Structures are given as C-alpha cells and as structure tokens.
Amino acid sequence: MPLIPLLPTSTAPLTDAPATVFDRERRPTVDTRGVQQAMLRYNEASKMPLMDPAVGAAPYEALGSVGRALTHTGDMLVTLAIKKQEGTDKRLIHTAQSAMDQATTDFQVWQAQNPNSPEQWPTEAQRRAQETIQPYLEMKELSSSGKADLQLISQAWSKQFLGGVDLAATKQTFGLTKQSYLNRSRSAFAKGDRVSGNASLNEAVSGGYLAQPEAEAYRMDGQMQATMVQLEQLQAESDRLLAMQDVKGAKKLWEEAPIPTDLTQPKFETARKSALTDIDYRHAVAEDLRAVSFLADTDPVQGIAQLQDPQQFTYLDPAVRADELSKMRVAREAAAQDEMVAAKRAIDLLPADKLASATVESLGVTMKQATPWHRAMIADSLKAKQGSVNYEERSLQLLAAAGSFASSGNPDLDLMAAARIELAAASLPQADRDKVMQRLKDAQAGTADLAITGLAIADATRYALEENAFAQVVRLKEGQSGEKTLQEQSLFGIDWLWPDKEIDAVPIREIDPEAQKLSVGKLKTAIQRLEQEARSLKGKDWTTDEARTRMMEIMVDLGAKIPPRPAPTPLLPSLDAQPTDLTKQALKVLNYAVPGT
C-alpha cells in the first residue's frame, strides 16, 4: 500500500498565496465585428430548408480558383522583392569590406613613407577609417537591416585597424627614441667624448628604452671608436710635428696623452709604444732622405755612389733606395747636360788658331757630373768643328739605335735613353737629324714597320760596323792587343748608354777608312732592301725573327760573314754591368743582340 507521509504538525498560519500577476502589457486588438455579423447570418441561414449546395456554389468555383492563383502570385512577388533587397545589401556590404581592406593597405603604404612621425599615425588612421565607412552607411540603397549589419562589421574592423595602428605607433615611438639615444651616443664617441657617450647610454637604460646587455655592447663599440679617434688625432699631430723635424715634441705628445680607463686601454698602450718606436725610425729615414736630396742638388755623382753602397743610408729600404737611385741618375743627367751645353758654348767661342789643338780639358769647363758619354759628345763636337766627323756612319748608327728603341719598364731610364739619342743626333746635318728623330718617335709609338725591322737593322749595323762582317773596319793597334789605357773617347766609343760607373780604361782601336766606307755602303744597301721587302708585305704577318733572318740572308748575299744564329736580344742591362767592347755595350743597352753576351 502506498506510504502516506506524515507532515509535521504546526499551528503556525500558512503564508498568503502570491497575488495574481496581471498582464498589463498593451497588445494590438483585432476588429471582429465582421466575423460576428457573419456568424449571425450563418445562424439565420441554418434555420432555412436544406438545399443542394453544389447548385449554388458552382458559379463561384471558377472565381475561387482565380482568387487562389492571384493570392499565390502575390506571395511570389513579395518573396522576390525581399530577395532583391537582400542581394543589394550583401553586394554593398562586400563593397564596403573591400574598401576597408584597401584602406588598410593604403595606410600601410603611407605609414612606411612616414616612419619618423608615429604620433600622427592614429589621427590619420581615424580619418581614413571614417572616410571609408561613412559613405556606405549613408547609402539609400541599403536597407535598415543591411545598415545594421554593416555597422557591426565596420565597428569590428575599426576596432582592429585602429588598435593595430596605435600599437604600431607605440612601438615605433619607443624604437625612434631608442635610436635617438644611440645616435647621440655614437656621435659623442665619434668625437672621442666618452663621458657624453656613456651618459646617453645610461639614460636610455634608465628610461626603459634600451636593455642593459645591449647597452653594454654599444658601449664597448663606442669606446673602441673613441680610442681609434684619439689615436688618429695623435698620429696626425705627430706627423705634423715630425714634418717640422720636432722629434721631441712628437714623443712628448704621445707620452703625455691621456690613457683610456676602459677595455681599450691595452690597445691604446700598444699603439703608443709602436708610435714612439716609429717616430725614431721615421726621423732616421727622413734624415737619410734629406741627405739624399742634398746630394741630388749638389753632387749627384757622389749621391749615386753612396746609394749603391749598402753601408750608407741604412734606414732606406730597398724599394725606396732604388727609387732614389733612379731619381739621382736623372739629376746627374740634368747636371751633366748643363755641363755639356756650357762646353759646346765654349767650343763655339774658341778662336780659330786654338781650335785645332783644343781638347775637352782645355775648354775650361767643370766636368764634375759629365759621364764618359757626355765627354765623348763634347769631343765629337770638337771634331765636328774641325770637320773630321764621318756623318754617314754616325747617321746609320743613330738610325739603328733609334729604330730599335724599346722601353725598359723604367720611365726615368727611358727618358734618359731618348734624350741621349736626341743629343747625339743634334750634331748631325739637319736632314739626317730629322730622320733620326722621326725614327725614334716611330719606335716609341710602336709603328708596325719598325716593330718588325728595327732589331734586324740594329743587328746588321752592329755586324757591319763593329763585328767586321763586310771588312776589317775596327781593329786594335799593333802591339797594344789586350792592353788597357786611358784614351779620349769618340761619340760611339762609349761605355754604355746610361752609365752609373765611370770606367775610362778602353782598348786602343783604329779605324780603316776604306773598310769603313765599303761596310757603310753595303749596310745601306741591305737596309734599303729589307725596308722595301717589309713595305711590300703589307697585310701579311712578318715576325721580328723572320725579319732578322731575312736581314742576315741579305747581308750574306752582299758578302757578309754572319754567325749561324744571332744571340737573343737582351733587355736593358743592369746599371752595374761592366762594359765589354764599347760600342757593343752601347748597342746592348738599346736592345741590340750581341753575340757572346
């Protein structure tokens, strides 16, 4: 049986039931009068006799079908209008969203163009957002529900867009502030101002713009830069003092310079020690260079001798010594040419009765810098004045020398070589002198014909006039074979073209005039034939070796005795080289091939 719960007995009155909650909200009412009237008519009609309803309703069945059709069509039109408005709303909302995306992109471009004005970013972003959204919210084509949807979308976009811009502006502001501190620090360190540089970094750290480890890294770089600036300033001032020969002042500058107390102290002390050592060395080098310069102005011959002595000017390294030696030779050449000009002037002023007995020494001109070559030139000028010079032979030799001129790689030596050929040609008749100078000019320019035939003609000239290829032109005097003695040199009886050692001991030789005349004639014929063949070979390659071989063949045809194979053409010999036969050595210097050398 079911259990009946026992309720606790209580005499307390129960609480009142809650009051009825009346619905006091006003609602729209419906006009039912027509319905009530219809019900009354229906009640009256029910009291009438029954009749077949189909008979009465038949005429109206067709009208009912038409009504139902019209009702269905109306519903379709309403639905179509609703869908059309929905499509318009969607299209306009999508267009607005595309405009928002484009506004974001355009702002990013503007933002990149204005990186240094982050405080303007939020204001500009707000303006662009308002200008982007407002035109769409005001469109009449957008329904109220569409506007409500667009309002929600635009609010979400604005919140995200403006929030991102504000965050980026904050980051950029902090970044620019950090960079400004770093710039001030770098600028101070670049000026050597460690105090200001460190202060800027400390302020950046305390302001939260720079982390302490990062600041220490920048501090180390800055201190290194400040030390380098200090060293550069000290070096510049030290160089200035050394240029004024103030060695003590330069040393004092380094010794009293403030020493950095940071991590760059070891580097600074090492640089200072090196600078103090360098000051002594540079001063010694400068003293040597000043002494060399003094000798170049006063006595180049002595300067050349001392520069060739390794015990002199010991602080000059080999490269500097070689450069100064080249300059010293140029200085000597200039001084020697001045002496030679003075000697020629003295020759022109000689009285007729003293001309025949005049010698180089009797001219009364100081010949301290003149080389044997210059003395030979002066002696030749005397012979020319006396009318005893064989211009034909001299012209051939100078044409050969000029045509085979080749660069030694040393501009100073090349200049001296060209100058000596020009000086030697100065005593020739005008027509011959012009030919020699034109030949020299063509050789220096690398004219094709001379590049092929120049060395061949030089070989032929040497063989004909020095090696006695056609006849015994040059020979030692009887009873003097192998002996050495001092002898006045002639124009082509010279030591070598650019001498640096003066050796006046030369073999005593004599010239056979008849053999000389024969050799000169055959040599001229051989040169003419070679040059004619070279001109006829235009457009055909002809090497230098082929030209030399052909020249030897021509000379053999003319009766010359030529060695089987000419020796290779040497480059300019060492300036310390000892001369062999005088003219051979001169030809060697001008790139002539000399057998047996």
Secondary structure per residue as TSV (DSSP state, phi and psi in degrees):
chain	resnum	aa	ss	phi	psi
A	1	M	-	360.0	151.6
A	2	P	-	-69.0	148.7
A	3	L	-	-86.5	137.1
A	4	I	-	-107.4	114.2
A	5	P	-	-66.7	141.9
A	6	L	-	-93.2	117.8
A	7	L	-	-83.5	140.8
A	8	P	-	-65.1	137.4
A	9	T	-	-74.0	136.6
A	10	S	-	-150.9	141.7
A	11	T	-	-101.2	2.9
A	12	A	S	-75.8	140.4
A	13	P	-	-68.5	147.7
A	14	L	-	-75.1	157.8
A	15	T	-	-73.6	155.4
A	16	D	-	-66.5	146.2
A	17	A	-	-66.8	146.3
A	18	P	-	-63.3	145.4
A	19	A	-	-67.4	148.8
A	20	T	-	-64.8	133.3
A	21	V	-	-89.0	113.7
A	22	F	-	-87.1	137.8
A	23	D	-	-85.0	102.7
A	24	R	-	-98.7	6.3
A	25	E	-	-75.1	129.8
A	26	R	-	-75.2	134.9
A	27	R	-	-127.1	157.8
A	28	P	-	-66.3	141.9
A	29	T	-	-100.1	159.7
A	30	V	-	-116.5	134.7
A	31	D	-	-80.4	109.0
A	32	T	-	-106.9	15.7
A	33	R	H	-65.5	-40.0
A	34	G	H	-63.3	-37.3
A	35	V	H	-66.1	-42.0
A	36	Q	H	-63.0	-41.6
A	37	Q	H	-64.5	-39.4
A	38	A	H	-64.6	-39.2
A	39	M	H	-63.6	-39.0
A	40	L	H	-63.4	-44.0
A	41	R	H	-65.1	-35.8
A	42	Y	H	-65.9	-37.2
A	43	N	H	-65.9	-40.8
A	44	E	H	-66.9	-39.7
A	45	A	H	-66.8	-30.3
A	46	S	T	-68.1	-16.6
A	47	K	T	-84.3	-11.4
A	48	M	S	-80.3	162.1
A	49	P	-	-64.6	149.6
A	50	L	-	-72.6	145.9
A	51	M	-	-144.1	165.0
A	52	D	-	-71.6	115.9
A	53	P	H	-71.4	-22.7
A	54	A	H	-65.6	-32.4
A	55	V	H	-64.8	-40.5
A	56	G	H	-80.2	-29.5
A	57	A	H	-85.8	-14.9
A	58	A	H	-55.6	-44.7
A	59	P	H	-65.4	-21.0
A	60	Y	H	-96.8	-5.2
A	61	E	H	-62.5	-40.9
A	62	A	H	-65.5	-41.3
A	63	L	H	-64.2	-34.0
A	64	G	H	-64.1	-40.6
A	65	S	H	-63.7	-40.5
A	66	V	H	-64.0	-40.9
A	67	G	H	-63.3	-44.2
A	68	R	H	-62.8	-37.2
A	69	A	H	-64.7	-42.0
A	70	L	H	-65.0	-39.8
A	71	T	H	-61.9	-43.1
A	72	H	H	-63.9	-40.3
A	73	T	H	-64.2	-40.6
A	74	G	H	-61.4	-42.0
A	75	D	H	-61.5	-38.8
A	76	M	H	-65.1	-41.4
A	77	L	H	-65.0	-39.2
A	78	V	H	-64.2	-45.0
A	79	T	H	-60.9	-42.3
A	80	L	H	-62.0	-41.8
A	81	A	H	-64.3	-38.8
A	82	I	H	-65.1	-44.7
A	83	K	H	-63.5	-38.7
A	84	K	H	-61.3	-43.9
A	85	Q	H	-66.7	-38.0
A	86	E	H	-61.6	-42.1
A	87	G	H	-62.1	-42.7
A	88	T	H	-61.8	-43.3
A	89	D	H	-61.7	-45.7
A	90	K	H	-61.5	-44.7
A	91	R	H	-61.5	-46.2
A	92	L	H	-67.6	-36.0
A	93	I	H	-65.6	-42.6
A	94	H	H	-63.9	-39.4
A	95	T	H	-62.3	-41.1
A	96	A	H	-64.8	-39.2
A	97	Q	H	-65.3	-39.6
A	98	S	H	-62.9	-38.7
A	99	A	H	-64.6	-36.8
A	100	M	H	-64.8	-43.7
A	101	D	H	-61.7	-42.7
A	102	Q	H	-66.0	-37.2
A	103	A	H	-63.0	-38.5
A	104	T	H	-63.0	-44.8
A	105	T	H	-63.7	-45.8
A	106	D	H	-61.7	-38.2
A	107	F	H	-67.2	-37.6
A	108	Q	H	-62.9	-37.2
A	109	V	H	-64.4	-47.7
A	110	W	H	-62.0	-38.0
A	111	Q	H	-63.0	-41.6
A	112	A	H	-66.5	-29.1
A	113	Q	H	-80.4	-14.4
A	114	N	-	-128.6	60.6
A	115	P	T	-72.9	-19.6
A	116	N	T	-96.2	10.1
A	117	S	-	-129.3	57.8
A	118	P	G	-64.9	-22.7
A	119	E	G	-66.9	-18.1
A	120	Q	G	-91.0	-11.7
A	121	W	H	-62.3	-50.1
A	122	P	H	-60.3	-42.3
A	123	T	H	-62.8	-44.0
A	124	E	H	-65.7	-39.4
A	125	A	H	-64.9	-41.0
A	126	Q	H	-62.0	-43.1
A	127	R	H	-64.0	-43.9
A	128	R	H	-67.1	-39.2
A	129	A	H	-63.1	-44.6
A	130	Q	H	-62.5	-45.0
A	131	E	H	-67.0	-25.0
A	132	T	H	-79.9	-42.0
A	133	I	H	-85.3	-43.3
A	134	Q	H	-55.6	-43.5
A	135	P	H	-58.8	-34.4
A	136	Y	H	-75.5	-35.4
A	137	L	H	-67.8	-24.0
A	138	E	T	-93.7	4.9
A	139	M	-	-70.5	130.4
A	140	K	T	-72.2	-24.6
A	141	E	T	-71.6	-14.9
A	142	L	S	-89.3	129.7
A	143	S	-	-72.6	169.9
A	144	S	H	-64.6	-39.3
A	145	S	H	-68.1	-36.6
A	146	G	H	-64.2	-41.0
A	147	K	H	-63.9	-37.4
A	148	A	H	-64.1	-42.9
A	149	D	H	-63.3	-44.8
A	150	L	H	-63.4	-35.3
A	151	Q	H	-62.3	-43.5
A	152	L	H	-64.3	-43.4
A	153	I	H	-64.1	-45.3
A	154	S	H	-67.1	-35.4
A	155	Q	H	-65.1	-41.5
A	156	A	H	-64.4	-42.6
A	157	W	H	-65.2	-44.5
A	158	S	H	-61.1	-41.5
A	159	K	H	-62.6	-45.2
A	160	Q	H	-68.4	-44.8
A	161	F	H	-64.5	-51.9
A	162	L	H	-69.1	-35.1
A	163	G	H	-64.9	-42.3
A	164	G	H	-63.8	-40.3
A	165	V	H	-65.0	-42.2
A	166	D	H	-63.9	-40.0
A	167	L	H	-65.7	-43.5
A	168	A	H	-63.4	-38.9
A	169	A	H	-64.4	-38.5
A	170	T	H	-64.5	-46.0
A	171	K	H	-62.2	-43.0
A	172	Q	H	-65.0	-38.7
A	173	T	H	-61.7	-45.2
A	174	F	H	-64.4	-40.2
A	175	G	H	-63.9	-42.4
A	176	L	H	-67.2	-37.4
A	177	T	H	-64.6	-42.4
A	178	K	H	-60.6	-44.5
A	179	Q	H	-64.6	-35.4
A	180	S	H	-65.2	-38.4
A	181	Y	H	-64.1	-43.0
A	182	L	H	-64.9	-39.2
A	183	N	H	-63.1	-43.0
A	184	R	H	-64.2	-39.0
A	185	S	H	-65.8	-46.1
A	186	R	H	-62.4	-42.3
A	187	S	H	-60.9	-41.2
A	188	A	H	-66.8	-45.6
A	189	F	H	-63.6	-36.6
A	190	A	H	-64.1	-24.7
A	191	K	T	-91.2	0.5
A	192	G	T	83.9	10.2
A	193	D	-	-92.8	89.6
A	194	R	H	-67.7	-36.1
A	195	V	H	-61.4	-51.9
A	196	S	H	-66.1	-37.7
A	197	G	H	-62.9	-45.5
A	198	N	H	-66.3	-37.5
A	199	A	H	-62.9	-41.4
A	200	S	H	-63.3	-42.2
A	201	L	H	-66.3	-41.5
A	202	N	H	-64.0	-40.9
A	203	E	H	-64.9	-37.7
A	204	A	H	-65.2	-38.4
A	205	V	H	-68.0	-46.0
A	206	S	H	-65.0	-29.8
A	207	G	T	-83.1	-3.7
A	208	G	T	82.2	11.8
A	209	Y	S	-90.6	-13.7
A	210	L	S	-145.1	132.2
A	211	A	-	-74.5	150.2
A	212	Q	H	-60.3	-45.2
A	213	P	H	-61.3	-39.6
A	214	E	H	-65.9	-39.5
A	215	A	H	-62.9	-38.2
A	216	E	H	-66.6	-36.5
A	217	A	H	-64.1	-44.5
A	218	Y	H	-64.9	-35.2
A	219	R	H	-65.0	-41.3
A	220	M	H	-64.2	-44.3
A	221	D	H	-62.4	-42.0
A	222	G	H	-65.1	-41.1
A	223	Q	H	-64.2	-38.1
A	224	M	H	-64.2	-41.9
A	225	Q	H	-64.3	-42.2
A	226	A	H	-62.5	-39.3
A	227	T	H	-66.3	-40.2
A	228	M	H	-63.9	-39.9
A	229	V	H	-62.9	-43.3
A	230	Q	H	-61.6	-42.5
A	231	L	H	-65.5	-40.1
A	232	E	H	-64.4	-41.2
A	233	Q	H	-65.1	-41.6
A	234	L	H	-64.1	-41.0
A	235	Q	H	-65.4	-41.4
A	236	A	H	-62.8	-44.3
A	237	E	H	-68.4	-36.6
A	238	S	H	-64.2	-41.2
A	239	D	H	-62.0	-39.7
A	240	R	H	-63.5	-42.6
A	241	L	H	-67.2	-38.2
A	242	L	H	-67.0	-36.2
A	243	A	H	-62.2	-28.4
A	244	M	T	-90.2	7.9
A	245	Q	T	62.4	27.7
A	246	D	-	-96.6	77.6
A	247	V	H	-66.4	-42.7
A	248	K	H	-61.9	-41.8
A	249	G	H	-63.9	-39.3
A	250	A	H	-65.2	-42.1
A	251	K	H	-65.8	-42.5
A	252	K	H	-62.5	-37.3
A	253	L	H	-57.6	-46.7
A	254	W	H	-72.7	-38.2
A	255	E	H	-68.0	-31.8
A	256	E	T	-98.4	3.8
A	257	A	S	-66.8	138.1
A	258	P	-	-63.9	135.4
A	259	I	-	-94.0	129.9
A	260	P	-	-61.7	147.4
A	261	T	-	-104.4	8.8
A	262	D	S	-98.2	-159.9
A	263	L	T	-68.4	-13.3
A	264	T	T	-88.1	3.3
A	265	Q	H	-58.6	-45.4
A	266	P	H	-60.2	-40.4
A	267	K	H	-63.0	-42.2
A	268	F	H	-64.3	-44.9
A	269	E	H	-65.2	-37.1
A	270	T	H	-63.7	-43.7
A	271	A	H	-64.8	-38.8
A	272	R	H	-65.2	-42.6
A	273	K	H	-62.4	-43.1
A	274	S	H	-64.4	-39.1
A	275	A	H	-65.7	-40.6
A	276	L	H	-64.0	-38.8
A	277	T	H	-67.6	-40.0
A	278	D	H	-66.5	-32.0
A	279	I	H	-61.1	-44.9
A	280	D	H	-63.2	-43.6
A	281	Y	H	-66.8	-45.5
A	282	R	H	-65.2	-34.7
A	283	H	H	-64.9	-40.5
A	284	A	H	-66.1	-41.6
A	285	V	H	-62.6	-43.2
A	286	A	H	-62.6	-38.3
A	287	E	H	-63.9	-42.0
A	288	D	H	-63.1	-42.8
A	289	L	H	-66.5	-36.4
A	290	R	H	-65.5	-38.5
A	291	A	H	-66.0	-40.5
A	292	V	H	-63.5	-43.0
A	293	S	H	-62.6	-38.4
A	294	F	H	-63.6	-42.5
A	295	L	H	-66.3	-35.7
A	296	A	H	-62.9	-31.9
A	297	D	H	-83.4	-29.0
A	298	T	H	-109.7	-40.3
A	299	D	-	-152.2	79.6
A	300	P	H	-59.5	-32.5
A	301	V	H	-59.6	-46.7
A	302	Q	H	-64.8	-36.4
A	303	G	H	-63.1	-42.1
A	304	I	H	-63.5	-43.7
A	305	A	H	-62.1	-42.6
A	306	Q	H	-72.6	-35.5
A	307	L	H	-68.3	-27.3
A	308	Q	T	-82.7	-7.8
A	309	D	-	-95.7	113.1
A	310	P	T	-63.5	-15.9
A	311	Q	T	-81.5	-10.3
A	312	Q	S	-102.8	148.6
A	313	F	S	51.5	55.6
A	314	T	T	-68.4	-15.2
A	315	Y	T	-88.3	-3.2
A	316	L	S	-87.2	125.8
A	317	D	-	-74.5	164.9
A	318	P	H	-55.6	-40.4
A	319	A	H	-65.7	-44.5
A	320	V	H	-66.1	-40.7
A	321	R	H	-61.0	-44.5
A	322	A	H	-63.4	-40.3
A	323	D	H	-65.1	-43.6
A	324	E	H	-66.9	-34.0
A	325	L	H	-65.3	-40.7
A	326	S	H	-62.6	-43.2
A	327	K	H	-64.9	-36.8
A	328	M	H	-65.9	-38.4
A	329	R	H	-64.5	-38.9
A	330	V	H	-63.5	-41.2
A	331	A	H	-63.4	-40.5
A	332	R	H	-66.5	-40.3
A	333	E	H	-60.3	-43.1
A	334	A	H	-63.3	-43.3
A	335	A	H	-66.2	-39.4
A	336	A	H	-66.2	-38.6
A	337	Q	H	-66.3	-35.3
A	338	D	H	-62.1	-42.3
A	339	E	H	-64.7	-38.0
A	340	M	H	-67.6	-39.5
A	341	V	H	-62.4	-42.1
A	342	A	H	-63.4	-38.3
A	343	A	H	-67.0	-41.7
A	344	K	H	-64.9	-35.8
A	345	R	H	-64.2	-39.3
A	346	A	H	-65.4	-36.9
A	347	I	H	-63.7	-42.7
A	348	D	H	-63.2	-26.3
A	349	L	T	-92.5	0.5
A	350	L	-	-66.9	137.3
A	351	P	-	-67.3	153.2
A	352	A	H	-60.2	-35.2
A	353	D	H	-73.7	-15.5
A	354	K	H	-106.0	-4.1
A	355	L	H	-66.3	-42.4
A	356	A	T	-64.8	-34.4
A	357	S	T	-97.3	2.7
A	358	A	-	-71.1	144.3
A	359	T	-	-128.3	172.3
A	360	V	S	-60.8	-41.4
A	361	E	G	-69.6	-29.7
A	362	S	G	-80.0	-3.1
A	363	L	G	-73.1	-17.8
A	364	G	-	75.8	22.1
A	365	V	-	-107.6	131.9
A	366	T	-	-65.4	127.0
A	367	M	-	-116.9	50.2
A	368	K	S	-73.4	-34.7
A	369	Q	S	-103.4	-12.0
A	370	A	-	-66.7	135.4
A	371	T	-	-87.9	169.4
A	372	P	H	-54.1	-32.8
A	373	W	H	-62.8	-46.2
A	374	H	H	-65.9	-37.7
A	375	R	H	-64.1	-39.1
A	376	A	H	-63.9	-37.3
A	377	M	H	-63.1	-42.1
A	378	I	H	-66.2	-43.0
A	379	A	H	-61.6	-38.8
A	380	D	H	-67.1	-34.6
A	381	S	H	-62.9	-37.4
A	382	L	H	-62.8	-44.2
A	383	K	H	-63.8	-38.9
A	384	A	H	-63.7	-37.8
A	385	K	H	-66.2	-32.1
A	386	Q	H	-86.1	-7.5
A	387	G	T	78.2	30.5
A	388	S	-	-120.6	37.3
A	389	V	-	-111.7	134.6
A	390	N	-	-87.2	91.5
A	391	Y	H	-67.4	-29.4
A	392	E	H	-64.8	-47.9
A	393	E	H	-65.3	-43.5
A	394	R	H	-60.7	-42.5
A	395	S	H	-61.8	-42.5
A	396	L	H	-61.9	-43.6
A	397	Q	H	-66.8	-40.6
A	398	L	H	-70.3	-35.6
A	399	L	H	-62.8	-40.1
A	400	A	H	-65.7	-43.4
A	401	A	H	-63.7	-44.6
A	402	A	H	-67.3	-40.2
A	403	G	H	-69.1	-26.5
A	404	S	T	-100.8	13.2
A	405	F	-	-62.3	132.4
A	406	A	-	-140.8	147.8
A	407	S	-	-68.4	140.9
A	408	S	-	-90.7	-7.8
A	409	G	S	92.1	-10.0
A	410	N	-	-111.6	109.8
A	411	P	H	-57.8	-36.0
A	412	D	H	-64.9	-45.4
A	413	L	H	-65.9	-39.9
A	414	D	H	-61.5	-41.0
A	415	L	H	-63.6	-41.4
A	416	M	H	-65.8	-40.9
A	417	A	H	-62.1	-46.9
A	418	A	H	-63.4	-38.6
A	419	A	H	-65.5	-37.3
A	420	R	H	-70.9	-37.1
A	421	I	H	-63.1	-41.4
A	422	E	H	-64.3	-41.9
A	423	L	H	-64.4	-40.7
A	424	A	H	-65.2	-35.3
A	425	A	H	-76.5	-13.9
A	426	A	T	-63.5	-26.6
A	427	S	T	-88.6	-3.0
A	428	L	S	-76.1	160.2
A	429	P	-	-57.6	155.5
A	430	Q	H	-55.0	-45.6
A	431	A	H	-63.0	-45.1
A	432	D	H	-66.6	-38.9
A	433	R	H	-61.8	-41.9
A	434	D	H	-62.9	-38.4
A	435	K	H	-64.3	-43.3
A	436	V	H	-63.0	-45.3
A	437	M	H	-67.4	-36.7
A	438	Q	H	-67.0	-38.8
A	439	R	H	-64.2	-40.3
A	440	L	H	-64.7	-43.2
A	441	K	H	-61.8	-42.8
A	442	D	H	-65.6	-39.3
A	443	A	H	-65.2	-41.1
A	444	Q	H	-66.3	-31.9
A	445	A	H	-83.0	-8.8
A	446	G	T	76.0	36.4
A	447	T	-	-57.5	138.7
A	448	A	H	-58.2	-47.9
A	449	D	H	-60.3	-44.1
A	450	L	H	-68.9	-33.7
A	451	A	H	-62.0	-26.9
A	452	I	H	-91.0	-45.9
A	453	T	H	-99.3	-12.6
A	454	G	H	-57.3	-49.9
A	455	L	H	-70.2	-33.7
A	456	A	H	-63.0	-43.3
A	457	I	H	-66.7	-37.3
A	458	A	H	-63.2	-42.5
A	459	D	H	-60.9	-45.7
A	460	A	H	-62.1	-41.1
A	461	T	H	-62.9	-42.8
A	462	R	H	-64.1	-46.1
A	463	Y	H	-62.3	-40.7
A	464	A	H	-72.9	-42.7
A	465	L	H	-100.4	-18.7
A	466	E	T	-116.4	-35.1
A	467	E	S	-97.5	4.9
A	468	N	-	57.0	42.7
A	469	A	S	-65.3	-38.8
A	470	F	S	-94.7	-35.7
A	471	A	S	-162.0	166.5
A	472	Q	-	-78.0	84.2
A	473	V	-	-80.1	-48.4
A	474	V	E	-114.0	134.6
A	475	R	E	-154.4	155.3
A	476	L	E	-74.4	147.4
A	477	K	-	-67.2	147.0
A	478	E	T	-60.4	137.7
A	479	G	T	83.1	-2.8
A	480	Q	-	-118.3	8.3
A	481	S	T	-59.0	127.5
A	482	G	T	81.7	-8.1
A	483	E	-	-85.7	156.6
A	484	K	-	-120.5	139.3
A	485	T	E	-156.0	167.3
A	486	L	E	-80.8	133.6
A	487	Q	-	-145.0	142.4
A	488	E	-	-64.9	131.0
A	489	Q	-	-91.0	152.6
A	490	S	-	-99.4	-178.1
A	491	L	S	-57.4	-44.2
A	492	F	S	-103.5	1.0
A	493	G	-	-91.7	66.7
A	494	I	-	-115.1	159.9
A	495	D	S	-64.3	-64.5
A	496	W	-	-165.4	168.9
A	497	L	S	-68.6	-42.9
A	498	W	S	-119.7	88.9
A	499	P	-	-77.5	147.1
A	500	D	S	-123.6	-5.2
A	501	K	S	-129.1	133.8
A	502	E	-	-96.9	106.5
A	503	I	-	-118.0	109.4
A	504	D	-	-95.4	-4.9
A	505	A	E	-77.6	113.2
A	506	V	E	-133.4	154.6
A	507	P	-	-63.7	144.3
A	508	I	-	-82.6	116.6
A	509	R	E	-120.2	166.1
A	510	E	E	-140.7	154.4
A	511	I	E	-110.9	134.0
A	512	D	-	-89.8	109.3
A	513	P	H	-58.5	-40.2
A	514	E	H	-67.7	-45.1
A	515	A	H	-63.8	-36.7
A	516	Q	H	-63.4	-44.4
A	517	K	H	-63.1	-42.6
A	518	L	H	-63.2	-45.4
A	519	S	H	-65.3	-40.5
A	520	V	H	-62.9	-42.8
A	521	G	H	-63.1	-47.0
A	522	K	H	-67.6	-35.5
A	523	L	H	-63.1	-43.9
A	524	K	H	-61.2	-40.7
A	525	T	H	-62.7	-44.0
A	526	A	H	-63.2	-42.2
A	527	I	H	-64.1	-43.3
A	528	Q	H	-61.6	-42.4
A	529	R	H	-65.2	-42.3
A	530	L	H	-64.1	-46.3
A	531	E	H	-64.5	-36.1
A	532	Q	H	-65.1	-43.8
A	533	E	H	-65.3	-37.7
A	534	A	H	-63.6	-40.5
A	535	R	H	-67.7	-30.8
A	536	S	H	-78.3	-8.8
A	537	L	T	-100.6	23.6
A	538	K	T	-60.5	135.3
A	539	G	T	89.1	-8.7
A	540	K	S	-115.2	133.9
A	541	D	-	-69.5	135.6
A	542	W	-	-141.5	110.8
A	543	T	-	-75.7	166.8
A	544	T	H	-62.2	-41.7
A	545	D	H	-63.7	-39.3
A	546	E	H	-64.4	-39.1
A	547	A	H	-65.1	-40.7
A	548	R	H	-67.1	-40.7
A	549	T	H	-62.1	-42.6
A	550	R	H	-65.0	-36.6
A	551	M	H	-64.5	-40.9
A	552	M	H	-64.2	-37.9
A	553	E	H	-63.5	-42.2
A	554	I	H	-62.6	-43.4
A	555	M	H	-64.9	-39.2
A	556	V	H	-63.0	-40.6
A	557	D	H	-59.4	-31.2
A	558	L	T	-88.2	5.0
A	559	G	T	100.4	12.5
A	560	A	-	-81.0	153.1
A	561	K	-	-106.1	108.4
A	562	I	-	-114.1	138.6
A	563	P	-	-58.1	156.1
A	564	P	S	-56.7	-38.6
A	565	R	S	-146.7	120.4
A	566	P	-	-61.3	145.1
A	567	A	-	-67.0	153.5
A	568	P	-	-58.5	144.3
A	569	T	-	-74.0	119.9
A	570	P	-	-80.2	162.6
A	571	L	-	-77.8	-178.9
A	572	L	S	-56.3	130.0
A	573	P	-	-70.7	165.7
A	574	S	-	-60.4	144.3
A	575	L	T	-68.0	-12.0
A	576	D	T	-95.4	1.8
A	577	A	-	-66.1	142.9
A	578	Q	-	-84.6	139.9
A	579	P	-	-76.6	149.7
A	580	T	S	-102.0	-121.8
A	581	D	S	-63.6	138.3
A	582	L	H	-60.6	-50.9
A	583	T	H	-70.3	-33.9
A	584	K	H	-58.1	-45.5
A	585	Q	H	-64.1	-39.9
A	586	A	H	-62.1	-40.5
A	587	L	H	-68.3	-37.1
A	588	K	H	-58.6	-42.7
A	589	V	H	-62.3	-31.5
A	590	L	T	-92.1	23.9
A	591	N	T	71.0	25.1
A	592	Y	-	-79.5	146.4
A	593	A	-	-81.6	127.7
A	594	V	-	-121.1	113.6
A	595	P	T	-58.6	141.5
A	596	G	T	82.5	7.1
A	597	T	-	-116.0	360.0
